[in-house]
């Protein structure tokens, strides 16, 4: 999983702290190890990650777009099933990111049990003013062992 000798090492604009440099492994301080085209301190994700994004607004859509562009399957938990149906059928959101086609790796649902059943990670992208009520309504569906970011 080392970078190709033809690929120049990526340099950060600042040196890594010692504990982060150790995590960077063979790349050394101030560099990221690269596997394929995905940079990261430990290389590419090597396990089957499945992410659920809570929230179907602009922020949630952008998170889902970035993850799915990097070949990570994403389930979006949205408030209304009508929005989920449009996202799944047309791969576009009727209100946000107008005209942008979303990758097919994004699946939307309004059902909490369906959204979380196979999630490796959960990303919280619900606006603060709605978070308390949103989380109260879905708390019984969130697996105890799944990390929420």
Order of alpha helices (4+ residues) and beta strands (2+ residues): beta-alpha-beta-beta-beta-alpha-beta-alpha-beta-alpha-beta-alpha-beta
